[in-house]
Amino acid sequence: MRVLMFAVALALAGMMTSPVAAEIVSRSENAFTLKFEAPTRLGPARVADAFSQVALWWDPAHSYTGDAANLSLDLAPGGCWCEAMPDGVLFDHGRVVSAVYGEIRLHAPFGPLRDMATRADLIVTYPLVDGVVTPTWTFIVEGPGVGALAEPVDGVIGGGFARWIAHMDARAAAL
């Protein structure tokens, strides 16, 4: 039911081209794991590039400057998911741990997780199975009291995932 309500909300917002499966996989007082999955029409060779174009798909309402154009993502190990602030300082939202074909791993303590999480790992995979690329985001968060944030974080990260899938499908349609 929760997945259906999430899909309906995204469809009504006009942001969805593929059905998105969203799930709080596990949750305790001090940890939670989220998982998002949906097929895309974009080929696997272009998925990482589409992910790095965060300024084109991230919701500007979930940035500090209110402008997604200020976001950047360098997929090299150690690369920054950064936001250019008005004073010229780059705010570090997360860091790339590894990026190999088919998988990107980030340490990404977004928003309030920065002060709470001892672990905030976003794992992006995009396997090609039977000719279909089905990207998955798994977000693993641990830290004192973070379990209470599972739903709001699920909404923000799930929205980002859906926008990324829509961005990839729009790119695929333009090719």
Secondary structure, 3 states (H helix, E strand, C coil): CHHHHHHHHHHHCCCCCCCCEEEEEEEECCEEEEEEECCECCCHHHHHHHHHCHHHHCCHHHCCCCCHHHEEECCCCCCEEEEECCCCCEEEEEEEEEEECCEEEEECCCCCHHHHCCEEEEEEECCEECCEECCEEEEEEECCCHHHHHHHHHHHHHHHHHHHHHHHHHHHHHC
